[in-house]
Amino acid sequence: MLHPTAQKVADAARELGLDITIKEFEETTRTAEDAAKAIGCTVAQIVKSLLFVVNGQPVMALVSGPNRLDEGKLAALYGVGKNKVKRADADIVRAATGFAIGGVPPFGHATRLPVYIDQDFWQFEVIWAAAGTPNAVFSITPAELAQVTGGVAADLKILM
């Protein structure tokens, strides 16, 4: 029996025509590193669901585990300056997505959000995303992720 919040993600996936299997762990999958360790995959296969506010609008960025989002690149996608991009606080994340930080899935949100997907995911057959709680995840292909979120693949990472 899934946690009710994870079940909400499973139901959202089904409504989108996606068949997922949610795995719940005793240990936390809250961070990309924790999730990769629990799953047994690379950190790069972990989807970080990051909410930003761009020019006053909540925007979802799905970023590969080891990558940091370049706010300037996100701003450029909107044709605004970097100063118009802010990381959403916990209250905005909950209001926009219906989920708490640490378990935000890439779909099934409370509001319709524009979604950008880290192009680095396309090097993998399977990636893993949060399923509503800090210890629940599911696997998905990058193509399925783009299809069900309406997400646009983009170069989002800071070059180190």
N, CA, C and O of each residue as an XYZ file, in Angstrom:
640
protein
N       0.846     -1.181      0.000
C       0.000      0.000      0.000
C       0.893      1.248      0.000
O       1.721      1.433      0.893
N       0.715      2.076     -0.992
C       1.519      3.284     -1.123
C       1.072      4.364     -0.140
O      -0.092      4.421      0.255
N       2.017      5.214      0.244
C       1.699      6.411      1.014
C       0.676      7.200      0.181
O       0.790      7.223     -1.044
N      -0.323      7.847      0.810
C      -1.354      8.566      0.051
C      -0.796      9.605     -0.940
O      -1.359      9.792     -2.019
N       0.293     10.269     -0.582
C       0.871     11.264     -1.486
C       1.528     10.588     -2.685
O       1.450     11.101     -3.801
N       2.177      9.442     -2.467
C       2.755      8.679     -3.577
C       1.638      8.129     -4.470
O       1.787      8.074     -5.691
N       0.524      7.723     -3.861
C      -0.619      7.240     -4.642
C      -1.161      8.341     -5.538
O      -1.599      8.080     -6.659
N      -1.130      9.570     -5.044
C      -1.564     10.727     -5.839
C      -0.709     10.843     -7.114
O      -1.226     11.158     -8.185
N       0.596     10.586     -6.989
C       1.500     10.628     -8.146
C       1.190      9.470     -9.095
O       1.164      9.654    -10.312
N       0.958      8.284     -8.544
C       0.603      7.120     -9.365
C      -0.682      7.389    -10.144
O      -0.782      7.053    -11.324
N      -1.662      7.996     -9.476
C      -2.935      8.318    -10.135
C      -2.734      9.350    -11.242
O      -3.318      9.234    -12.319
N      -1.902     10.363    -10.973
C      -1.615     11.388    -11.987
C      -0.934     10.758    -13.199
O      -1.242     11.107    -14.338
N      -0.018      9.838    -12.956
C       0.671      9.155    -14.061
C      -0.332      8.375    -14.907
O      -0.296      8.428    -16.136
N      -1.219      7.655    -14.239
C      -2.226      6.857    -14.945
C      -3.110      7.759    -15.818
O      -3.417      7.419    -16.960
N      -3.515      8.915    -15.265
C      -4.333      9.865    -16.028
C      -3.598     10.383    -17.267
O      -4.221     10.742    -18.266
N      -2.261     10.415    -17.187
C      -1.447     10.865    -18.319
C      -1.108      9.723    -19.278
O      -0.396      9.920    -20.263
N      -1.626      8.525    -18.981
C      -1.373      7.370    -19.835
C      -0.018      6.731    -19.589
O       0.509      6.034    -20.456
N       0.546      6.964    -18.415
C       1.876      6.466    -18.081
C       1.760      5.382    -17.024
O       1.096      5.567    -16.004
N       2.406      4.256    -17.268
C       2.403      3.149    -16.314
C       3.717      3.186    -15.543
O       4.766      2.831    -16.081
N       3.661      3.616    -14.277
C       4.877      3.671    -13.463
C       4.750      2.741    -12.270
O       3.646      2.416    -11.833
N       5.884      2.322    -11.753
C       5.940      1.560    -10.523
C       6.692      2.402     -9.509
O       7.868      2.719     -9.691
N       6.008      2.753     -8.455
C       6.631      3.573     -7.419
C       7.307      2.657     -6.412
O       6.720      1.697     -5.914
N       8.578      2.991     -6.128
C       9.349      2.256     -5.123
C       9.465      3.147     -3.896
O       9.902      4.294     -3.983
N       9.067      2.601     -2.748
C       9.216      3.324     -1.488
C      10.344      2.678     -0.688
O      10.443      1.454     -0.610
N      11.192      3.517     -0.097
C      12.347      3.054      0.648
C      12.218      3.421      2.116
O      11.553      4.395      2.467
N      12.863      2.631      2.972
C      12.932      2.969      4.400
C      13.786      4.223      4.564
O      13.451      5.124      5.334
N      14.903      4.265      3.821
C      15.800      5.419      3.914
C      15.295      6.551      3.016
O      14.472      6.337      2.125
N      15.798      7.743      3.265
C      15.367      8.917      2.514
C      15.923      8.915      1.082
O      17.022      8.429      0.815
N      15.134      9.467      0.199
C      15.575      9.714     -1.181
C      15.443     11.210     -1.462
O      15.295     11.625     -2.611
N      15.498     12.007     -0.407
C      15.270     13.453     -0.484
C      16.302     14.169     -1.344
O      15.949     15.074     -2.100
N      17.580     13.778     -1.242
C      18.607     14.406     -2.081
C      18.941     13.476     -3.241
O      18.651     12.281     -3.192
N      19.547     14.027     -4.275
C      19.940     13.214     -5.434
C      20.909     12.112     -5.013
O      20.819     10.979     -5.488
N      21.830     12.453     -4.124
C      22.810     11.467     -3.662
C      22.130     10.342     -2.883
O      22.437      9.168     -3.088
N      21.202     10.705     -1.987
C      20.473      9.695     -1.215
C      19.658      8.790     -2.135
O      19.636      7.572     -1.958
N      18.994      9.387     -3.109
C      18.162      8.614     -4.031
C      19.015      7.645     -4.850
O      18.664      6.473     -4.988
N      20.128      8.129     -5.388
C      20.991      7.264     -6.202
C      21.504      6.081     -5.382
O      21.559      4.954     -5.875
N      21.876      6.343     -4.135
C      22.372      5.273     -3.251
C      21.274      4.239     -2.994
O      21.528      3.036     -3.063
N      20.062      4.697     -2.699
C      18.952      3.775     -2.416
C      18.579      2.955     -3.651
O      18.310      1.758     -3.548
N      18.564      3.600     -4.814
C      18.151      2.943     -6.054
C      19.242      2.051     -6.615
O      18.964      0.982     -7.157
N      20.502      2.503     -6.482
C      21.620      1.782     -7.076
C      21.897      2.264     -8.486
O      22.254      1.471     -9.357
N      21.734      3.567     -8.718
C      22.010      4.147    -10.030
C      22.998      5.304     -9.849
O      23.433      5.577     -8.731
N      23.348      5.973    -10.930
C      24.238      7.122    -10.830
C      23.446      8.353    -10.401
O      22.240      8.437    -10.632
N      24.125      9.295     -9.782
C      23.478     10.544     -9.358
C      22.930     11.283    -10.575
O      21.910     11.966    -10.482
N      23.604     11.148    -11.716
C      23.171     11.832    -12.942
C      21.815     11.331    -13.447
O      21.171     12.015    -14.243
N      21.369     10.149    -13.001
C      20.072      9.600    -13.411
C      18.922     10.075    -12.514
O      17.772      9.686    -12.720
N      19.229     10.902    -11.536
C      18.211     11.396    -10.612
C      17.677     12.735    -11.115
O      18.443     13.638    -11.453
N      16.356     12.846    -11.158
C      15.678     14.073    -11.576
C      15.442     14.936    -10.335
O      14.729     14.539     -9.413
N      16.050     16.115    -10.329
C      15.758     17.092     -9.284
C      14.658     18.001     -9.837
O      14.851     18.663    -10.856
N      13.508     18.030     -9.165
C      12.395     18.898     -9.570
C      12.558     20.219     -8.824
O      12.270     20.309     -7.630
N      13.022     21.241     -9.538
C      13.318     22.535     -8.918
C      12.339     23.584     -9.417
O      12.161     23.755    -10.623
N      11.713     24.278     -8.494
C      10.759     25.312     -8.877
C      11.411     26.688     -8.730
O      11.995     27.024     -7.700
N      11.286     27.457     -9.796
C      11.772     28.829     -9.816
C      10.610     29.739    -10.156
O       9.604     29.296    -10.710
N      10.751     31.004     -9.826
C       9.783     32.008    -10.231
C      10.520     32.896    -11.233
O      11.497     33.569    -10.903
N      10.015     32.874    -12.470
C      10.625     33.652    -13.551
C       9.651     34.746    -13.955
O       8.555     34.476    -14.446
N      10.072     35.982    -13.738
C       9.231     37.131    -14.092
C       7.841     37.004    -13.460
O       6.836     37.354    -14.078
N       7.798     36.496    -12.219
C       6.544     36.366    -11.484
C       5.783     35.071    -11.703
O       4.757     34.851    -11.059
N       6.261     34.199    -12.604
C       5.547     32.955    -12.919
C       6.329     31.738    -12.436
O       7.524     31.637    -12.713
N       5.682     30.800    -11.713
C       6.367     29.568    -11.323
C       6.733     28.733    -12.557
O       5.926     28.570    -13.472
N       7.947     28.217    -12.562
C       8.483     27.426    -13.671
C       9.209     26.218    -13.080
O      10.001     26.363    -12.149
N       8.941     25.025    -13.620
C       9.589     23.806    -13.154
C      10.815     23.508    -14.021
O      10.741     23.485    -15.249
N      11.939     23.281    -13.348
C      13.164     22.861    -14.028
C      13.513     21.470    -13.517
O      13.694     21.270    -12.316
N      13.606     20.517    -14.426
C      13.952     19.144    -14.079
C      15.424     18.971    -14.420
O      15.800     18.912    -15.591
N      16.253     18.891    -13.384
C      17.700     18.981    -13.532
C      18.365     17.685    -13.087
O      17.967     17.091    -12.086
N      19.371     17.251    -13.825
C      20.135     16.049    -13.494
C      20.852     16.226    -12.153
O      21.362     17.303    -11.845
N      20.881     15.161    -11.371
C      21.410     15.166    -10.011
C      22.656     15.973     -9.722
O      22.638     16.785     -8.797
N      23.742     15.796    -10.465
C      24.967     16.526    -10.119
C      24.997     17.965    -10.649
O      25.870     18.747    -10.271
N      24.063     18.309    -11.508
C      24.083     19.629    -12.148
C      23.459     20.700    -11.265
O      22.547     20.438    -10.481
N      23.972     21.901    -11.413
C      23.373     23.087    -10.790
C      22.744     23.907    -11.903
O      23.329     24.077    -12.973
N      21.545     24.415    -11.640
C      20.844     25.191    -12.658
C      21.479     26.570    -12.802
O      21.762     27.248    -11.814
N      21.694     26.962    -14.033
C      22.205     28.290    -14.355
C      20.997     29.207    -14.515
O      20.266     29.114    -15.501
N      20.790     30.094    -13.539
C      19.624     30.974    -13.568
C      19.642     31.894    -14.789
O      18.588     32.286    -15.290
N      20.822     32.231    -15.260
C      20.935     33.062    -16.464
C      20.399     32.349    -17.692
O      19.761     32.969    -18.544
N      20.656     31.028    -17.791
C      20.143     30.260    -18.928
C      18.619     30.143    -18.860
O      17.940     30.209    -19.886
N      18.085     29.969    -17.649
C      16.631     29.900    -17.503
C      16.011     31.251    -17.866
O      14.988     31.303    -18.548
N      16.621     32.328    -17.417
C      16.137     33.672    -17.750
C      16.145     33.891    -19.259
O      15.205     34.460    -19.813
N      17.202     33.440    -19.919
C      17.329     33.623    -21.375
C      16.203     32.915    -22.127
O      15.748     33.404    -23.162
N      15.750     31.765    -21.614
C      14.642     31.047    -22.254
C      13.361     31.894    -22.242
O      12.486     31.713    -23.088
N      13.260     32.810    -21.285
C      12.104     33.692    -21.160
C      12.363     35.090    -21.716
O      11.458     35.923    -21.759
N      13.591     35.341    -22.138
C      13.914     36.658    -22.666
C      13.916     37.740    -21.602
O      13.613     38.899    -21.884
N      14.264     37.354    -20.363
C      14.343     38.320    -19.268
C      15.745     38.276    -18.661
O      16.524     37.366    -18.946
N      16.053     39.244    -17.842
C      17.337     39.277    -17.160
C      17.391     38.286    -16.013
O      16.360     37.884    -15.474
N      18.607     37.895    -15.646
C      18.820     36.935    -14.564
C      18.181     37.411    -13.253
O      17.771     36.596    -12.426
N      18.099     38.726    -13.071
C      17.504     39.269    -11.850
C      16.004     38.987    -11.750
O      15.403     39.231    -10.703
N      15.394     38.480    -12.817
C      13.959     38.139    -12.821
C      13.728     36.669    -12.462
O      12.595     36.190    -12.509
N      14.810     35.946    -12.099
C      14.715     34.532    -11.736
C      15.054     34.376    -10.257
O      16.117     34.792     -9.797
N      14.121     33.764     -9.523
C      14.329     33.508     -8.098
C      13.928     32.074     -7.795
O      12.969     31.554     -8.364
N      14.663     31.443     -6.900
C      14.281     30.110     -6.453
C      13.014     30.237     -5.605
O      12.927     31.112     -4.744
N      12.047     29.377     -5.843
C      10.786     29.422     -5.092
C      11.008     28.953     -3.662
O      11.772     28.020     -3.418
N      10.338     29.604     -2.718
C      10.430     29.153     -1.329
C       9.439     27.998     -1.118
O       8.655     27.661     -2.004
N       9.500     27.404      0.081
C       8.693     26.212      0.373
C       7.193     26.461      0.204
O       6.469     25.579     -0.257
N       6.725     27.652      0.573
C       5.291     27.957      0.448
C       4.867     28.040     -1.016
O       3.801     27.549     -1.386
N       5.696     28.658     -1.841
C       5.385     28.753     -3.273
C       5.429     27.375     -3.916
O       4.586     27.051     -4.752
N       6.416     26.556     -3.528
C       6.513     25.190     -4.068
C       5.248     24.416     -3.743
O       4.676     23.768     -4.620
N       4.802     24.474     -2.492
C       3.603     23.730     -2.091
C       2.368     24.255     -2.817
O       1.532     23.467     -3.261
N       2.242     25.583     -2.944
C       1.067     26.171     -3.608
C       1.031     25.813     -5.098
O      -0.033     25.500     -5.632
N       2.170     25.857     -5.761
C       2.217     25.616     -7.212
C       2.136     24.142     -7.574
O       1.531     23.775     -8.582
N       2.760     23.281     -6.731
C       2.838     21.865     -7.086
C       1.893     20.978     -6.281
O       1.458     19.932     -6.764
N       1.575     21.388     -5.063
C       0.792     20.535     -4.183
C       1.659     19.568     -3.391
O       1.140     18.705     -2.684
N       2.972     19.706     -3.505
C       3.917     18.809     -2.830
C       4.948     19.619     -2.055
O       5.190     20.790     -2.347
N       5.555     18.964     -1.053
C       6.600     19.603     -0.256
C       7.964     19.360     -0.900
O       8.182     18.344     -1.560
N       8.872     20.306     -0.697
C      10.248     20.159     -1.176
C      10.814     18.839     -0.660
O      10.595     18.471      0.494
N      11.538     18.136     -1.515
C      12.113     16.845     -1.143
C      11.333     15.671     -1.705
O      11.797     14.532     -1.653
N      10.144     15.942     -2.244
C       9.343     14.870     -2.824
C       8.562     15.321     -4.044
O       7.659     14.618     -4.496
N       8.901     16.494     -4.586
C       8.143     17.048     -5.712
C       8.344     16.200     -6.959
O       9.470     16.050     -7.432
N       7.257     15.641     -7.496
C       7.355     14.862     -8.733
C       7.398     15.796     -9.950
O       7.127     16.990     -9.816
N       7.728     15.279    -11.110
C       7.796     16.123    -12.304
C       6.440     16.428    -12.941
O       6.369     17.236    -13.867
N       5.370     15.803    -12.467
C       4.021     16.029    -13.001
C       3.014     15.813    -11.887
O       3.379     15.434    -10.774
N       1.727     16.059    -12.193
C       0.680     15.879    -11.192
C       0.567     17.075    -10.266
O       0.103     16.951     -9.132
N       0.988     18.223    -10.745
C       1.022     19.424     -9.919
C      -0.361     20.064     -9.750
O      -1.281     19.816    -10.529
N      -0.476     20.885     -8.718
C      -1.723     21.597     -8.414
C      -2.050     22.635     -9.487
O      -3.219     22.942     -9.720
N      -1.028     23.170    -10.134
C      -1.219     24.157    -11.194
C      -0.442     23.709    -12.429
O       0.506     22.930    -12.329
N      -0.849     24.201    -13.574
C      -0.138     23.898    -14.832
C       1.135     24.742    -14.859
O       1.082     25.966    -14.738
N       2.271     24.079    -15.018
C       3.557     24.768    -14.984
C       4.331     24.568    -16.285
O       4.311     23.474    -16.850
N       5.010     25.605    -16.766
C       5.958     25.382    -17.849
C       7.096     24.521    -17.295
O       7.515     24.702    -16.152
N       7.590     23.592    -18.103
C       8.621     22.660    -17.646
C       9.801     22.674    -18.617
O       9.628     22.612    -19.834
N      10.986     22.757    -18.054
C      12.228     22.631    -18.822
C      12.981     21.430    -18.285
O      13.081     21.237    -17.073
N      13.512     20.622    -19.196
C      14.179     19.374    -18.831
C      15.645     19.439    -19.236
O      15.971     19.749    -20.381
N      16.507     19.149    -18.300
C      17.951     19.109    -18.522
C      18.261     18.153    -19.677
O      17.911     16.973    -19.630
N      18.915     18.671    -20.701
C      19.223     17.843    -21.871
C      20.167     16.689    -21.531
O      20.255     15.733    -22.301
N      20.863     16.747    -20.420
C      21.780     15.668    -20.028
C      21.053     14.343    -19.810
O      21.676     13.285    -19.898
N      19.753     14.375    -19.530
C      19.022     13.125    -19.286
C      18.984     12.207    -20.506
O      18.850     10.993    -20.352
N      19.097     12.754    -21.700
C      18.950     11.934    -22.901
C      20.117     10.977    -23.125
O      20.086     10.192    -24.073
N      21.137     11.019    -22.284
C      22.217     10.035    -22.384
C      21.857      8.730    -21.671
O      22.601      7.753    -21.759
N      20.720      8.707    -20.962
C      20.319      7.531    -20.189
C      19.045      6.906    -20.751
O      18.171      7.596    -21.275
N      18.963      5.581    -20.627
C      17.729      4.894    -21.015
C      16.643      5.141    -19.984
O      15.474      5.301    -20.334
N      17.032      5.172    -18.699
C      16.085      5.313    -17.604
C      16.616      6.345    -16.624
O      17.809      6.384    -16.323
N      15.705      7.186    -16.128
C      16.036      8.140    -15.077
C      15.018      7.956    -13.951
O      14.002      7.284    -14.129
N      15.293      8.552    -12.799
C      14.460      8.343    -11.614
C      14.001      9.674    -11.048
O      14.794     10.607    -10.916
N      12.721      9.764    -10.714
C      12.147     11.011    -10.198
C      11.418     10.756     -8.879
O      11.032      9.628     -8.573
N      11.241     11.822     -8.110
C      10.507     11.735     -6.847
C       9.033     11.434     -7.114
O       8.466     11.834     -8.131
N       8.441     10.722     -6.171
C       7.038     10.323     -6.309
C       6.195     10.865     -5.163
O       5.347     10.157     -4.621
N       6.432     12.134     -4.791
C       5.551     12.793     -3.847
C       5.991     12.820     -2.399
O       5.516     13.655     -1.628
N       6.895     11.919     -2.008
C       7.378     11.898     -0.627
C       8.909     11.825     -0.638
O       9.502     11.518     -1.672
N       9.549     12.103      0.496
C      11.016     12.058      0.553
C      11.619     10.650      0.558
O      12.821     10.498      0.777
N      10.809      9.630      0.323
C      11.372      8.282      0.219
C      10.683      7.430     -0.856
O      10.703      6.201     -0.792
N      10.076      8.097     -1.838
C       9.399      7.385     -2.927
C       9.890      7.909     -4.272
O      10.003      9.117     -4.483
N      10.183      6.968     -5.185
C      10.694      7.319     -6.511
C      10.073      6.409     -7.565
O       9.478      5.380     -7.244
N      10.220      6.803     -8.822
C       9.801      5.951     -9.934
C      10.763      6.175    -11.095
O      11.418      7.213    -11.196
N      10.827      5.173    -11.964
C      11.681      5.289    -13.142
C      10.838      5.716    -14.337
O       9.636      5.457    -14.401
N      11.503      6.376    -15.280
C      10.845      6.896    -16.474
C      11.918      7.119    -17.530
O      13.080      7.342    -17.190
N      11.550      7.064    -18.795
C      12.529      7.389    -19.832
C      12.498      8.905    -20.057
O      11.481      9.543    -19.787
N      13.586      9.481    -20.541
C      13.569     10.918    -20.837
C      12.458     11.302    -21.825
O      11.829     12.349    -21.672
N      12.219     10.463    -22.826
C      11.167     10.758    -23.809
C       9.792     10.769    -23.152
O       8.975     11.645    -23.437
N       9.529      9.796    -22.267
C       8.246      9.771    -21.549
C       8.111     11.005    -20.662
O       7.038     11.603    -20.576
N       9.203     11.380    -20.006
C       9.179     12.555    -19.139
C       8.801     13.804    -19.933
O       7.968     14.597    -19.495
N       9.408     13.970    -21.086
C       9.102     15.127    -21.933
C       7.646     15.089    -22.391
O       6.966     16.115    -22.409
N       7.172     13.899    -22.761
C       5.802     13.761    -23.260
C       4.769     14.106    -22.190
O       3.852     14.886    -22.449
N       4.905     13.535    -20.988
C       3.870     13.724    -19.972
C       3.930     15.091    -19.295
O       2.928     15.553    -18.750
N       5.092     15.741    -19.324
C       5.195     17.066    -18.697
C       5.009     18.190    -19.701
O       4.804     19.343    -19.320
N       5.082     17.852    -20.996
C       5.097     18.905    -22.005
C       6.388     19.690    -21.934
O       6.477     20.813    -22.430
N       7.393     19.085    -21.310
C       8.664     19.756    -21.057
C       9.508     19.930    -22.306
O       9.435     19.147    -23.253
N      10.307     20.978    -22.273
C      11.221     21.312    -23.353
C      12.643     20.999    -22.898
O      13.082     21.460    -21.845
N      13.355     20.212    -23.700
C      14.762     19.931    -23.379
C      15.565     21.207    -23.550
O      15.401     21.933    -24.531
N      16.439     21.474    -22.581
C      17.213     22.705    -22.621
C      18.554     22.500    -21.924
O      18.710     21.623    -21.075
N      19.516     23.336    -22.311
C      20.806     23.382    -21.628
C      20.600     24.277    -20.419
O      20.480     25.495    -20.553
N      20.557     23.674    -19.244
C      20.239     24.411    -18.020
C      21.397     24.509    -17.035
O      21.341     25.295    -16.089
N      22.448     23.715    -17.250
C      23.457     23.599    -16.191
C      24.536     24.677    -16.244
O      24.882     25.218    -17.295
N      25.039     24.950    -15.056
C      26.192     25.828    -14.916
C      27.399     25.038    -15.382
O      27.591     23.892    -14.975
N      28.204     25.637    -16.222
C      29.434     24.978    -16.661
C      30.506     25.241    -15.633
O      30.842     26.390    -15.346
N      31.039     24.177    -15.084
C      32.059     24.311    -14.055
C      33.443     24.356    -14.674
O      34.437     24.468    -13.957
